[in-house]
Amino acid sequence: MDIIPLDDPTEERIARWQAVLTAVHAADPAGDPPPDAADTAAFLRSGDQRLWTADENGETIAVAVLRLPGGPGADRPAEIDIRVHPAHRRRGIGTRLMAVAAEGLRADGRTSVIAQVLAGTPAVPFLESLGFSCVLTLNGMLLRLDDLPPGRVETLVNAGPSAPPPGPGGTYRLVRWRGAVPDEYADALAHAKHAMADLAEYEGLPWNARRVREMAGMVAKRGDDLYTVAAVHGPAVAGFTEVVVPADAPRRAAQYDTAVVPEHRGRRLGIWVKAAMLQWLAGERPEVREIETDIDGDNSHMIAVNEELGYRRLQESREYLGRF
Ligand SMILES: CC(C)(COP(=O)(O)OP(=O)(O)OC[C@H]1O[C@@H](n2cnc3c(N)ncnc32)[C@H](O)[C@@H]1OP(=O)(O)O)[C@@H](O)C(=O)NCCC(=O)NCCS
């Protein structure tokens, strides 16, 4: 068995890579759509990553991707994804690919790597055997809009917040925008993003208006649509929710950030903005039939909000961190 870097993927090598992904998916579909050959080719030809295959008797039997986000040498963990054909497992091939990827990691000046895996799959004992540790547990949740009882969303929107804003007078209002945040709310939205402490800590970067706009710019660059609904009180954003509708597969939208600023919590603002988002999308993007989200395993409040909206739990996923 040889481990070969895939620096310039040819049609044939891409087809062999796709065959491994297809065999791995067939063995454990985990609810995902099967890998698409055109997506695989586009992915393998994109930058900021290193690729290897494990080949034997003229066949590819395993593949590895080491993503290097932020460009060469960035001070961030890399991301690893290794897939071994089901017929060739427990022969140490995954371990050998990881060793080669670890060399690539060090060559790029990084020392840590993240792997996203599903709980209850061989990936867990595999990564643990290599000394990785679990740093995050995520609950995948899916809302099927066709399963929502008629009138549910309207009832939740009309019910509004359960209490007025703190302090004398005032009410909450809903505002919404597509794409980048309007200038008048840019700083207030950045402030509200601090409410997602887990994300801010993990990425080690503070939220400011520039970063908020950068995130919207990245979504637009991919051709996808970002929708935001916020509950505002005067100039302040008290809570907000974001959904992204992918250009190529608008049937399944992705929930991005949702947060309520601490002093505005306990007023059902989270469920209010999320219900208002569903109402807006129903009119604006009727082709959206599902919304998927990942929630930090400790965030029981957000899980409860989503269950009340009709989301169902999917398989738990985990993030593992390895240091080399
Ligand atoms: C996870 C995966 C990459 C492991 O590949 P592999 O080539 O079978 O792994 P190795 O043979 O190098 O296993 C190394 C050690 O991991 C552990 N391990 C791997 N698979 C295991 C399993 N199914 N059950 C228990 N332990 C397992 C064992 O300790 C094993 O050592 P041993 O065989 O001497 O007991 C493979 O199962 C796979 O492709 N899964 C689907 C894709 C995936 O989830 N990838 C993970 C993303 S990083």
The ligand as an ORCA input file, in Angstrom:
! r2SCAN-3c Opt
* xyz 0 1
  C     -12.507      6.020     11.071
  C     -11.726      5.325      9.914
  C     -11.028      6.417      9.113
  C     -10.698      4.376     10.543
  O      -9.853      3.848      9.521
  P      -9.039      2.468      9.693
  O      -8.058      2.388      8.592
  O      -9.997      1.356      9.863
  O      -8.309      2.724     11.097
  P      -7.010      1.952     11.671
  O      -6.946      0.586     11.123
  O      -5.828      2.817     11.470
  O      -7.389      1.902     13.220
  C      -6.535      2.359     14.262
  C      -7.162      2.065     15.610
  O      -8.386      2.805     15.747
  C      -9.326      2.014     16.510
  N     -10.483      1.682     15.668
  C     -10.633      1.946     14.342
  N     -11.845      1.483     13.915
  C     -12.444      0.914     14.985
  C     -13.689      0.268     15.171
  N     -14.571      0.088     14.163
  N     -14.008     -0.195     16.403
  C     -13.131     -0.055     17.440
  N     -11.915      0.545     17.314
  C     -11.582      1.045     16.104
  C      -8.589      0.796     16.946
  O      -7.947      1.079     18.162
  C      -7.579      0.639     15.811
  O      -6.472     -0.140     16.195
  P      -6.575     -1.764     16.112
  O      -7.194     -2.107     14.793
  O      -5.155     -2.203     16.254
  O      -7.464     -2.166     17.267
  C     -12.690      4.502      9.019
  O     -13.498      3.679      9.838
  C     -13.600      5.346      8.155
  O     -13.235      5.684      7.028
  N     -14.809      5.710      8.644
  C     -15.755      6.526      7.895
  C     -15.286      7.960      7.711
  C     -14.988      8.652      9.033
  O     -15.779      8.666      9.957
  N     -13.809      9.269      9.099
  C     -13.322      9.943     10.293
  C     -12.967     11.336      9.985
  S     -11.338     11.702     10.560
*
